[in-house]
Amino acid sequence: MATASSLLSPLSLLRISSKFLSIPRIPVLAIPAQSKRFDRFRPLFSSSMASSSDSKEAPANNPGLRSEPDEATKGYFLQQTMFRVKDPKVSLDFYSRVLGMKLLKRLDFPEMKFSLYFLGYEDTASAPADPVQRTVWTFSQKATLELTHNWGTETDPEFKGYHNGNSEPRGFGHIGITVDDTYKACERFERLGVEFVKKPDDGKMKGIAFIKDPDGYWIEIFDLKRIGEVTVIAS
């Protein structure tokens, strides 16, 4: 019986070979420069992403951490951080003009002689006109800043200000604000006369900064492009 190869004439083999040789080569896709920039980080990412149980955030690597939150806490979220401020006029100017926050809600308590100012980056155009409903709306927003003003501190010559937590005895540290570009933001802060704790190129952690608000509270400034580069060793 004739084999398959014997049925093919030399001319047929030549045609088949020519057909396959004429197949166009598939071009090699060029890797964007931006992707190449992160090549040096890939071994770190690969090892840390080997499995969820091996990650630093896994409960097994964090004693005391529950693997699953209690069902009763399902609707919880971080809503506010509170600063006591000496002079609301000065603080409101700083947070609205320098950092671009909006006043979401103001609450006054005449009997107890204090006021609360809730600031954030939400679009206030969607806030209800009704005062009570606006309060509820404000408390439904995530990550707001609450400024508490005890009446009279702004004109009291004996008032020495509040502890910011960054001198002994240390406690509270800072809040953090994400910006588009840390260096450009800090150039603007300098023009506005903002006080710096750390400029972007100070110290070992380049690309992040710390500024002070009028009461001396620290605010970390960072952008999403650089924060990954700064923290890659710790990730």
SEZA-909517 format. One record per atom (N, C-alpha, C): residue number from 0; atom name; z, x, y. Coordinates in pm, whole numbers, plus 50000, padded with zeros to 5 digits. Example, Ala and Ser with C-alpha at 12.3 -4.5 7.8 and 13.67 -1.06 7.14 Angstrom:
REM SEZA-909517
     i   at       Z       X       Y
     0    N   50780   51319   49431
     0   CA   50780   51230   49550
     0    C   50780   51320   49670
     1    N   50708   51285   49775
     1   CA   50714   51367   49894
     1    C   50787   51290   50003
END
This chain:
REM SEZA-909517
     i   at       Z       X       Y
     0    N   50000   50085   49880
     0   CA   50000   50000   50000
     0    C   50000   50088   50124
     1    N   49922   50048   50220
     1   CA   49914   50127   50343
     1    C   50039   50107   50426
     2    N   50088   50215   50484
     2   CA   50205   50205   50572
     2    C   50161   50166   50711
     3    N   50261   50125   50793
     3   CA   50229   50082   50930
     3    C   50167   50194   51009
     4    N   50216   50318   50983
     4   CA   50165   50430   51062
     4    C   50021   50462   51026
     5    N   49988   50439   50894
     5   CA   49852   50471   50853
     5    C   49750   50372   50906
     6    N   49798   50252   50944
     6   CA   49708   50150   50998
     6    C   49671   50176   51142
     7    N   49745   50261   51208
     7   CA   49717   50292   51348
     7    C   49623   50410   51356
     8    N   49512   50392   51419
     8   CA   49416   50499   51434
     8    C   49463   50595   51542
     9    N   49414   50717   51543
     9   CA   49449   50812   51650
     9    C   49421   50756   51787
    10    N   49313   50676   51800
    10   CA   49280   50618   51931
    10    C   49387   50518   51973
    11    N   49436   50437   51874
    11   CA   49541   50339   51906
    11    C   49667   50408   51951
    12    N   49704   50515   51881
    12   CA   49825   50589   51917
    12    C   49813   50646   52057
    13    N   49694   50693   52090
    13   CA   49673   50750   52222
    13    C   49690   50645   52330
    14    N   49639   50522   52303
    14   CA   49651   50413   52400
    14    C   49797   50373   52422
    15    N   49871   50365   52307
    15   CA   50012   50327   52317
    15    C   50090   50431   52396
    16    N   50062   50560   52365
    16   CA   50132   50668   52436
    16    C   50102   50663   52583
    17    N   49975   50640   52616
    17   CA   49936   50636   52757
    17    C   50002   50520   52829
    18    N   50017   50408   52756
    18   CA   50079   50289   52817
    18    C   50222   50318   52858
    19    N   50298   50382   52767
    19   CA   50440   50410   52797
    19    C   50455   50520   52900
    20    N   50361   50614   52898
    20   CA   50369   50722   52996
    20    C   50340   50672   53136
    21    N   50270   50559   53147
    21   CA   50233   50508   53280
    21    C   50340   50420   53341
    22    N   50452   50395   53268
    22   CA   50559   50312   53323
    22    C   50620   50383   53444
    23    N   50630   50315   53556
    23   CA   50684   50381   53676
    23    C   50829   50422   53657
    24    N   50866   50531   53717
    24   CA   51004   50580   53709
    24    C   51094   50493   53795
    25    N   51211   50465   53744
    25   CA   51308   50385   53820
    25    C   51377   50476   53920
    26    N   51371   50444   54047
    26   CA   51433   50531   54149
    26    C   51584   50533   54135
    27    N   51642   50647   54165
    27   CA   51787   50660   54164
    27    C   51841   50609   54297
    28    N   51934   50516   54289
    28   CA   51990   50459   54412
    28    C   52078   50560   54482
    29    N   52057   50574   54610
    29   CA   52139   50666   54688
    29    C   52275   50605   54714
    30    N   52380   50684   54699
    30   CA   52516   50637   54726
    30    C   52543   50649   54875
    31    N   52580   50540   54939
    31   CA   52607   50546   55083
    31    C   52713   50651   55114
    32    N   52699   50711   55233
    32   CA   52795   50814   55274
    32    C   52936   50760   55277
    33    N   52949   50632   55314
    33   CA   53083   50573   55323
    33    C   53150   50568   55187
    34    N   53067   50542   55079
    34   CA   53123   50539   54945
    34    C   53163   50678   54899
    35    N   53078   50778   54933
    35   CA   53109   50915   54894
    35    C   53240   50962   54954
    36    N   53271   50909   55071
    36   CA   53391   50952   55140
    36    C   53516   50922   55059
    37    N   53509   50820   54973
    37   CA   53626   50779   54896
    37    C   53624   50835   54754
    38    N   53522   50920   54721
    38   CA   53516   50978   54588
    38    C   53642   51055   54553
    39    N   53699   51126   54649
    39   CA   53816   51208   54622
    39    C   53938   51123   54592
    40    N   53932   50993   54630
    40   CA   54046   50906   54604
    40    C   54035   50835   54468
    41    N   53914   50835   54408
    41   CA   53891   50754   54289
    41    C   53980   50792   54171
    42    N   54004   50922   54144
    42   CA   54096   50953   54034
    42    C   54232   50890   54052
    43    N   54280   50889   54177
    43   CA   54410   50829   54204
    43    C   54406   50679   54181
    44    N   54298   50615   54231
    44   CA   54286   50471   54214
    44    C   54270   50435   54067
    45    N   54189   50514   53993
    45   CA   54164   50483   53853
    45    C   54292   50490   53771
    46    N   54371   50595   53796
    46   CA   54494   50609   53719
    46    C   54594   50500   53753
    47    N   54598   50460   53880
    47   CA   54695   50359   53921
    47    C   54652   50220   53879
    48    N   54519   50203   53850
    48   CA   54468   50072   53814
    48    C   54440   50062   53664
    49    N   54493   50157   53586
    49   CA   54468   50158   53443
    49    C   54505   50026   53379
    50    N   54620   49974   53412
    50   CA   54662   49843   53364
    50    C   54768   49790   53458
    51    N   54782   49659   53460
    51   CA   54879   49599   53551
    51    C   55021   49642   53518
    52    N   55048   49669   53389
    52   CA   55183   49708   53350
    52    C   55216   49850   53393
    53    N   55111   49932   53420
    53   CA   55133   50070   53462
    53    C   55144   50084   53613
    54    N   55116   49980   53690
    54   CA   55115   49991   53835
    54    C   55255   50010   53889
    55    N   55262   50068   54007
    55   CA   55393   50089   54071
    55    C   55462   49958   54102
    56    N   55382   49853   54120
    56   CA   55438   49723   54157
    56    C   55483   49640   54037
    57    N   55460   49690   53916
    57   CA   55498   49615   53797
    57    C   55650   49601   53789
    58    N   55701   49486   53745
    58   CA   55846   49468   53733
    58    C   55914   49576   53650
    59    N   55845   49628   53548
    59   CA   55904   49732   53464
    59    C   55936   49859   53542
    60    N   55862   49881   53651
    60   CA   55884   50000   53733
    60    C   55970   49974   53855
    61    N   56020   49852   53867
    61   CA   56102   49814   53982
    61    C   56222   49732   53936
    62    N   56328   49799   53895
    62   CA   56447   49729   53846
    62    C   56495   49624   53946
    63    N   56524   49507   53894
    63   CA   56571   49398   53979
    63    C   56461   49301   54018
    64    N   56334   49342   54005
    64   CA   56222   49256   54044
    64    C   56190   49158   53933
    65    N   56187   49030   53967
    65   CA   56151   48927   53869
    65    C   56001   48930   53844
    66    N   55961   48909   53720
    66   CA   55818   48908   53688
    66    C   55748   48788   53749
    67    N   55816   48675   53755
    67   CA   55761   48555   53816
    67    C   55867   48491   53906
    68    N   55832   48458   54031
    68   CA   55930   48393   54120
    68    C   55975   48260   54062
    69    N   56094   48220   54099
    69   CA   56146   48091   54057
    69    C   56055   47980   54109
    70    N   56030   47881   54028
    70   CA   55944   47769   54066
    70    C   55992   47702   54193
    71    N   56124   47704   54215
    71   CA   56181   47640   54333
    71    C   56138   47707   54463
    72    N   56090   47833   54455
    72   CA   56050   47907   54576
    72    C   55899   47903   54600
    73    N   55829   47820   54528
    73   CA   55683   47817   54533
    73    C   55628   47797   54673
    74    N   55694   47717   54756
    74   CA   55643   47690   54890
    74    C   55699   47779   54998
    75    N   55777   47881   54962
    75   CA   55838   47969   55062
    75    C   55735   48064   55122
    76    N   55753   48103   55250
    76   CA   55673   48209   55310
    76    C   55751   48268   55428
    77    N   55716   48391   55464
    77   CA   55782   48459   55576
    77    C   55730   48399   55705
    78    N   55818   48337   55783
    78   CA   55772   48264   55901
    78    C   55800   48335   56033
    79    N   55912   48405   56045
    79   CA   55946   48462   56175
    79    C   56035   48586   56164
    80    N   56024   48670   56266
    80   CA   56118   48779   56291
    80    C   56171   48758   56431
    81    N   56301   48776   56451
    81   CA   56361   48747   56582
    81    C   56409   48874   56652
    82    N   56372   48885   56781
    82   CA   56423   48989   56870
    82    C   56502   48922   56983
    83    N   56617   48976   57014
    83   CA   56686   48934   57137
    83    C   56630   49016   57252
    84    N   56599   48950   57362
    84   CA   56538   49020   57476
    84    C   56620   48999   57602
    85    N   56615   49098   57689
    85   CA   56691   49091   57814
    85    C   56626   48997   57915
    86    N   56495   49014   57935
    86   CA   56423   48940   58039
    86    C   56295   48881   57981
    87    N   56288   48750   57961
    87   CA   56169   48690   57900
    87    C   56042   48711   57982
    88    N   56054   48719   58114
    88   CA   55936   48740   58198
    88    C   55870   48872   58163
    89    N   55951   48975   58148
    89   CA   55898   49108   58115
    89    C   55844   49111   57972
    90    N   55918   49051   57880
    90   CA   55877   49051   57739
    90    C   55750   48969   57716
    91    N   55741   48853   57779
    91   CA   55622   48770   57763
    91    C   55498   48839   57819
    92    N   55515   48912   57928
    92   CA   55403   48987   57985
    92    C   55356   49093   57886
    93    N   55450   49164   57826
    93   CA   55415   49270   57731
    93    C   55342   49214   57609
    94    N   55400   49114   57547
    94   CA   55342   49064   57422
    94    C   55212   48986   57442
    95    N   55195   48925   57557
    95   CA   55069   48852   57582
    95    C   54962   48943   57642
    96    N   54997   49025   57739
    96   CA   54897   49109   57807
    96    C   54864   49235   57727
    97    N   54966   49301   57673
    97   CA   54944   49427   57601
    97    C   54899   49403   57457
    98    N   54966   49310   57388
    98   CA   54936   49289   57246
    98    C   54854   49164   57217
    99    N   54826   49083   57318
    99   CA   54735   48970   57298
    99    C   54792   48850   57226
   100    N   54924   48840   57218
   100   CA   54984   48724   57151
   100    C   54982   48601   57241
   101    N   54997   48486   57178
   101   CA   55002   48359   57250
   101    C   55139   48295   57232
   102    N   55180   48219   57332
   102   CA   55306   48146   57321
   102    C   55280   48017   57243
   103    N   55333   48012   57122
   103   CA   55313   47895   57036
   103    C   55407   47781   57073
   104    N   55531   47817   57106
   104   CA   55630   47714   57138
   104    C   55749   47776   57211
   105    N   55804   47700   57306
   105   CA   55926   47740   57375
   105    C   56031   47631   57354
   106    N   56150   47672   57317
   106   CA   56261   47579   57297
   106    C   56377   47620   57387
   107    N   56430   47527   57465
   107   CA   56543   47554   57555
   107    C   56667   47478   57508
   108    N   56781   47546   57509
   108   CA   56908   47487   57468
   108    C   57008   47502   57582
   109    N   57005   47410   57680
   109   CA   57090   47420   57800
   109    C   57240   47428   57770
   110    N   57287   47350   57675
   110   CA   57430   47350   57645
   110    C   57478   47486   57596
   111    N   57393   47554   57519
   111   CA   57430   47685   57466
   111    C   57371   47799   57549
   112    N   57293   47764   57650
   112   CA   57239   47860   57746
   112    C   57155   47971   57682
   113    N   57058   47927   57604
   113   CA   56961   48025   57554
   113    C   56827   47956   57530
   114    N   56722   48037   57527
   114   CA   56586   47987   57503
   114    C   56520   48069   57393
   115    N   56428   48004   57322
   115   CA   56353   48070   57216
   115    C   56204   48064   57249
   116    N   56137   48176   57234
   116   CA   55993   48184   57257
   116    C   55927   48230   57128
   117    N   55839   48147   57074
   117   CA   55770   48182   56950
   117    C   55629   48228   56982
   118    N   55599   48351   56943
   118   CA   55470   48413   56972
   118    C   55393   48442   56844
   119    N   55261   48443   56856
   119   CA   55179   48475   56740
   119    C   55033   48482   56778
   120    N   54948   48493   56677
   120   CA   54804   48506   56700
   120    C   54726   48381   56659
   121    N   54797   48271   56637
   121   CA   54730   48146   56600
   121    C   54657   48087   56721
   122    N   54555   48008   56692
   122   CA   54480   47940   56798
   122    C   54559   47818   56843
   123    N   54613   47824   56964
   123   CA   54696   47714   57014
   123    C   54615   47589   57047
   124    N   54483   47600   57043
   124   CA   54400   47481   57069
   124    C   54421   47376   56960
   125    N   54465   47421   56843
   125   CA   54487   47327   56733
   125    C   54630   47274   56730
   126    N   54713   47317   56825
   126   CA   54853   47272   56828
   126    C   54862   47128   56879
   127    N   54949   47047   56820
   127   CA   54966   46908   56866
   127    C   55018   46901   57008
   128    N   54983   46796   57080
   128   CA   55031   46777   57217
   128    C   55175   46728   57220
   129    N   55214   46652   57119
   129   CA   55351   46601   57113
   129    C   55448   46717   57095
   130    N   55553   46728   57179
   130   CA   55646   46842   57174
   130    C   55712   46862   57038
   131    N   55757   46753   56977
   131   CA   55823   46766   56846
   131    C   55724   46810   56739
   132    N   55606   46751   56740
   132   CA   55505   46789   56643
   132    C   55458   46933   56664
   133    N   55458   46976   56790
   133   CA   55420   47115   56815
   133    C   55524   47210   56758
   134    N   55651   47171   56763
   134   CA   55756   47253   56702
   134    C   55733   47265   56552
   135    N   55704   47152   56489
   135   CA   55678   47153   56345
   135    C   55556   47239   56314
   136    N   55451   47226   56396
   136   CA   55330   47307   56379
   136    C   55363   47455   56390
   137    N   55444   47491   56490
   137   CA   55481   47631   56510
   137    C   55554   47687   56389
   138    N   55646   47609   56334
   138   CA   55723   47655   56220
   138    C   55643   47653   56090
   139    N   55521   47604   56097
   139   CA   55433   47609   55979
   139    C   55344   47732   55981
   140    N   55349   47810   56089
   140   CA   55266   47930   56101
   140    C   55336   48050   56036
   141    N   55257   48140   55984
   141   CA   55312   48260   55919
   141    C   55325   48375   56019
   142    N   55425   48459   55994
   142   CA   55444   48585   56066
   142    C   55445   48569   56218
   143    N   55535   48486   56268
   143   CA   55551   48472   56412
   143    C   55665   48560   56461
   144    N   55665   48585   56591
   144   CA   55771   48663   56654
   144    C   55853   48570   56742
   145    N   55983   48564   56716
   145   CA   56073   48479   56794
   145    C   56152   48566   56892
   146    N   56136   48540   57020
   146   CA   56213   48611   57122
   146    C   56327   48520   57167
   147    N   56448   48571   57156
   147   CA   56567   48494   57196
   147    C   56621   48548   57328
   148    N   56633   48459   57427
   148   CA   56686   48498   57557
   148    C   56816   48426   57585
   149    N   56923   48501   57593
   149   CA   57052   48447   57634
   149    C   57056   48449   57787
   150    N   57064   48332   57846
   150   CA   57049   48319   57990
   150    C   57146   48410   58066
   151    N   57092   48475   58168
   151   CA   57174   48557   58256
   151    C   57165   48706   58231
   152    N   57117   48747   58113
   152   CA   57111   48891   58084
   152    C   57014   48963   58176
   153    N   56911   48892   58223
   153   CA   56809   48957   58306
   153    C   56862   48998   58443
   154    N   56972   48937   58487
   154   CA   57028   48969   58620
   154    C   57168   49028   58611
   155    N   57216   49051   58490
   155   CA   57352   49102   58471
   155    C   57352   49255   58479
   156    N   57414   49313   58584
   156   CA   57415   49459   58598
   156    C   57497   49529   58490
   157    N   57585   49454   58425
   157   CA   57669   49512   58320
   157    C   57601   49510   58183
   158    N   57492   49437   58173
   158   CA   57425   49424   58043
   158    C   57350   49553   58011
   159    N   57380   49612   57897
   159   CA   57323   49742   57862
   159    C   57209   49734   57760
   160    N   57169   49614   57726
   160   CA   57057   49601   57634
   160    C   57101   49584   57490
   161    N   57002   49572   57401
   161   CA   57027   49549   57259
   161    C   56994   49672   57176
   162    N   57061   49683   57062
   162   CA   57036   49794   56969
   162    C   56904   49768   56896
   163    N   56816   49868   56892
   163   CA   56685   49847   56828
   163    C   56683   49884   56681
   164    N   56795   49934   56630
   164   CA   56805   49966   56488
   164    C   56758   50104   56450
   165    N   56708   50183   56546
   165   CA   56652   50314   56513
   165    C   56738   50431   56558
   166    N   56858   50402   56602
   166   CA   56956   50507   56629
   166    C   57082   50468   56553
   167    N   57173   50562   56535
   167   CA   57291   50535   56453
   167    C   57378   50425   56512
   168    N   57428   50333   56432
   168   CA   57399   50319   56288
   168    C   57265   50250   56267
   169    N   57177   50312   56192
   169   CA   57043   50258   56174
   169    C   57043   50135   56085
   170    N   56947   50047   56112
   170   CA   56933   49926   56032
   170    C   56790   49878   56041
   171    N   56766   49779   56126
   171   CA   56630   49728   56146
   171    C   56540   49841   56196
   172    N   56412   49839   56152
   172   CA   56321   49946   56192
   172    C   56215   49905   56291
   173    N   56120   49822   56250
   173   CA   56009   49789   56338
   173    C   55930   49671   56284
   174    N   55840   49620   56367
   174   CA   55737   49527   56322
   174    C   55604   49603   56324
   175    N   55501   49549   56262
   175   CA   55372   49616   56259
   175    C   55260   49526   56308
   176    N   55168   49584   56384
   176   CA   55053   49510   56437
   176    C   54925   49578   56388
   177    N   54836   49501   56327
   177   CA   54706   49552   56285
   177    C   54609   49542   56403
   178    N   54539   49652   56431
   178   CA   54441   49655   56539
   178    C   54304   49694   56483
   179    N   54200   49680   56564
   179   CA   54065   49715   56518
   179    C   54050   49866   56501
   180    N   54103   49942   56595
   180   CA   54092   50087   56593
   180    C   54217   50145   56659
   181    N   54295   50219   56582
   181   CA   54423   50271   56632
   181    C   54404   50358   56756
   182    N   54307   50449   56752
   182   CA   54289   50543   56863
   182    C   54246   50471   56991
   183    N   54154   50378   56978
   183   CA   54110   50303   57097
   183    C   54223   50217   57152
   184    N   54300   50157   57062
   184   CA   54413   50075   57106
   184    C   54514   50159   57181
   185    N   54540   50279   57130
   185   CA   54639   50366   57194
   185    C   54590   50421   57328
   186    N   54461   50442   57340
   186   CA   54405   50483   57470
   186    C   54430   50374   57573
   187    N   54412   50250   57531
   187   CA   54437   50137   57621
   187    C   54586   50126   57653
   188    N   54672   50144   57552
   188   CA   54816   50138   57575
   188    C   54859   50243   57678
   189    N   54800   50361   57669
   189   CA   54834   50467   57765
   189    C   54796   50425   57907
   190    N   54679   50366   57921
   190   CA   54635   50320   58053
   190    C   54728   50212   58108
   191    N   54787   50134   58018
   191   CA   54877   50026   58059
   191    C   55021   50073   58078
   192    N   55044   50202   58054
   192   CA   55178   50257   58075
   192    C   55278   50226   57965
   193    N   55229   50197   57845
   193   CA   55318   50166   57733
   193    C   55389   50293   57687
   194    N   55516   50280   57650
   194   CA   55594   50394   57601
   194    C   55567   50416   57453
   195    N   55540   50541   57417
   195   CA   55512   50577   57278
   195    C   55634   50640   57211
   196    N   55653   50605   57084
   196   CA   55747   50677   56998
   196    C   55669   50786   56925
   197    N   55549   50750   56882
   197   CA   55460   50843   56811
   197    C   55316   50808   56843
   198    N   55239   50907   56884
   198   CA   55096   50887   56907
   198    C   55021   50913   56776
   199    N   54896   50866   56765
   199   CA   54824   50873   56637
   199    C   54817   51011   56572
   200    N   54807   51116   56652
   200   CA   54793   51250   56594
   200    C   54924   51328   56589
   201    N   55035   51264   56623
   201   CA   55165   51330   56613
   201    C   55212   51329   56468
   202    N   55284   51434   56429
   202   CA   55345   51437   56296
   202    C   55244   51452   56184
   203    N   55291   51429   56061
   203   CA   55206   51447   55943
   203    C   55120   51325   55913
   204    N   55166   51207   55951
   204   CA   55091   51085   55920
   204    C   54996   51052   56035
   205    N   54876   51108   56026
   205   CA   54776   51088   56131
   205    C   54714   50949   56122
   206    N   54680   50894   56238
   206   CA   54608   50768   56239
   206    C   54694   50644   56255
   207    N   54826   50662   56260
   207   CA   54914   50548   56290
   207    C   55000   50586   56410
   208    N   55045   50486   56482
   208   CA   55125   50511   56603
   208    C   55243   50415   56607
   209    N   55339   50449   56692
   209   CA   55453   50362   56719
   209    C   55472   50353   56870
   210    N   55484   50230   56918
   210   CA   55512   50209   57060
   210    C   55642   50133   57074
   211    N   55691   50122   57198
   211   CA   55813   50046   57225
   211    C   55782   49925   57312
   212    N   55852   49816   57285
   212   CA   55841   49701   57374
   212    C   55942   49718   57487
   213    N   55950   49628   57584
   213   CA   56040   49647   57699
   213    C   56188   49660   57664
   214    N   56228   49608   57548
   214   CA   56368   49619   57507
   214    C   56393   49737   57413
   215    N   56290   49815   57389
   215   CA   56306   49933   57306
   215    C   56278   49913   57158
   216    N   56237   49794   57118
   216   CA   56204   49771   56977
   216    C   56075   49844   56942
   217    N   56072   49902   56822
   217   CA   55956   49979   56779
   217    C   55850   49886   56720
   218    N   55723   49921   56747
   218   CA   55609   49846   56694
   218    C   55510   49946   56635
   219    N   55484   49934   56506
   219   CA   55386   50021   56441
   219    C   55245   49969   56469
   220    N   55154   50061   56499
   220   CA   55015   50027   56528
   220    C   54925   50096   56426
   221    N   54842   50019   56356
   221   CA   54753   50079   56256
   221    C   54628   49994   56240
   222    N   54522   50055   56186
   222   CA   54401   49979   56153
   222    C   54377   49988   56003
   223    N   54298   49897   55950
   223   CA   54278   49888   55806
   223    C   54195   50003   55751
   224    N   54113   50065   55835
   224   CA   54031   50176   55790
   224    C   54118   50298   55759
   225    N   54213   50326   55847
   225   CA   54291   50448   55833
   225    C   54418   50433   55750
   226    N   54471   50311   55739
   226   CA   54598   50296   55668
   226    C   54585   50335   55521
   227    N   54467   50309   55462
   227   CA   54444   50349   55323
   227    C   54438   50499   55308
   228    N   54377   50567   55405
   228   CA   54366   50712   55401
   228    C   54502   50778   55421
   229    N   54582   50719   55509
   229   CA   54714   50776   55539
   229    C   54807   50764   55420
   230    N   54797   50653   55347
   230   CA   54893   50625   55240
   230    C   54840   50653   55101
   231    N   54719   50710   55088
   231   CA   54659   50728   54956
   231    C   54747   50812   54863
   232    N   54814   50912   54914
   232   CA   54899   50998   54830
   232    C   55016   50919   54774
   233    N   55065   50823   54851
   233   CA   55180   50745   54807
   233    C   55141   50624   54723
   234    N   55012   50594   54717
   234   CA   54967   50474   54647
   234    C   54972   50489   54496
END
